[in-house]
Every structure is written in structure tokens, then in C-alpha cells.
Amino acid sequence: MTDFVDATAFNFEQGQRSRKLFAAVVLAALDDAISDDKKFGNGPEQIARWARSRDGREVLSCAGIDPNERVVSGLMEFVGRGVRTSVALSREESERRQAAELAEADAAEAA
């Protein structure tokens, strides 16, 4: 019985590692699209084309992301902002964004 539990835990752990690996591929695709957007101005279209392709849908699914149109539009919006994934995922950027939202809310209340 303990062998079954150990094997199940091992398989779950391997699945989590696999998901993280595919999530890294998605982040790399986002960074590539952002650099294309800065160079050629077609980043959102590039990420949408990739996400709608068979390979893109497969990678998104393996990363644990449902490859639907809502996700595609979210990826396009993210690329359109032009913030690289390493910066967007950093704590400093999160705190800066939260402070900006609070300042915006205070300005709306004052008006």
C-alpha cells in the first residue's frame, strides 16, 4: 500500500514539474512576442497566431492553461502592454502597480 502512495506522490510531483516547464515555454513565447512588438509592431498578432496554432494550444494545455479565446485575448493584452514577463512577475512591479491603482482610486474619490 505504501508503494502505491509513494508512486502516486512521485507521479504528481513529476506532473507539477512538467507543468512548470511548459509554463516557462509560455513565458518565453510572451517575451518573444514583446520583443517582436518593439521591433516590428506585430507582437499581439504573433502571440495570438501562436496561441491559436496546434503547437500553442498543446503547450498551453500542458502548462495547465485552457487555450480558449479569452486566454488568447489576455495574452494579446499582456504583449500590448510591453512589460517583459520577468519584470511583470517581480515583487517591485506588483507593488508599483498596486500603488498606482490606489492613487487612481483616491483621485477618483476626490473628483
C-alpha positions in Angstrom: 0.0 0.0 0.0 2.8 2.4 0.8 4.4 1.7 -2.5 1.2 2.9 -4.2 1.2 6.1 -2.2 4.8 6.7 -2.9 4.3 6.1 -6.6 1.3 8.4 -6.7 3.1 11.2 -4.9 6.1 10.8 -7.3 3.8 10.9 -10.4 2.1 14.0 -9.0 5.4 15.7 -8.4 6.6 14.8 -11.9 3.4 16.3 -13.3 3.9 19.5 -11.4 7.4 19.8 -12.8 6.2 19.2 -16.3 3.6 21.9 -15.9 6.2 24.4 -14.7 8.4 23.5 -17.7 5.6 24.2 -20.1 4.7 27.4 -18.2 8.3 28.6 -18.8 7.8 27.9 -22.5 4.6 30.1 -22.4 6.6 32.9 -20.7 9.4 32.6 -23.3 6.8 32.9 -26.1 5.4 36.0 -24.4 8.8 37.6 -24.2 9.5 36.8 -27.9 6.2 38.4 -28.8 7.0 41.5 -26.7 10.4 41.8 -28.5 8.7 41.4 -31.8 6.2 44.1 -30.8 9.1 46.5 -30.0 10.9 45.7 -33.3 8.2 45.2 -35.8 5.0 46.3 -34.1 3.2 42.9 -34.6 3.6 41.3 -31.1 0.0 40.8 -30.2 -0.8 39.3 -33.6 2.2 37.0 -33.2 1.2 35.7 -29.8 -2.4 35.2 -31.0 -1.2 33.2 -34.0 1.0 31.1 -31.8 -1.7 30.5 -29.1 -4.3 29.5 -31.8 -1.9 27.1 -33.5 -1.9 23.4 -32.7 1.5 23.6 -31.0 0.5 26.7 -29.0 -2.7 25.0 -27.8 -0.8 21.9 -26.9 1.8 23.9 -24.9 -0.9 26.0 -23.1 -2.8 22.8 -22.2 0.3 21.1 -20.9 1.0 24.3 -18.8 -2.4 23.9 -17.2 -4.0 26.8 -19.2 -7.2 26.3 -21.1 -6.5 27.5 -24.6 -9.7 29.5 -25.3 -10.3 32.9 -26.9 -10.4 34.6 -23.6 -6.9 33.4 -22.8 -5.7 34.5 -26.3 -7.1 38.0 -25.8 -5.4 38.2 -22.4 -2.1 37.1 -23.9 -2.5 39.8 -26.6 -3.3 42.4 -24.0 -0.3 41.4 -21.9 2.0 41.7 -25.0 0.4 45.0 -25.9 1.5 46.5 -22.5 5.1 45.8 -23.4 6.2 44.7 -19.9 8.6 41.7 -20.0 7.5 38.7 -18.0 10.4 38.8 -15.6 9.5 42.4 -14.7 5.8 41.8 -14.6 6.3 38.9 -12.2 8.6 40.7 -9.8 7.5 41.9 -6.5 8.6 45.5 -7.2 6.4 45.7 -10.2 3.5 44.3 -8.3 3.9 46.8 -5.5 4.2 49.7 -8.0 1.1 48.6 -9.9 -0.9 48.3 -6.6 0.3 51.8 -5.5 -0.8 53.2 -8.9 -4.2 51.6 -8.5 -4.6 53.1 -5.0 -3.6 56.5 -6.2 -6.0 56.3 -9.1 -8.9 55.3 -6.8 -8.0 58.2 -4.4 -8.1 60.6 -7.4 -11.5 59.3 -8.5 -12.9 59.7 -5.0 -11.6 63.3 -4.7 -13.2 64.3 -8.0 
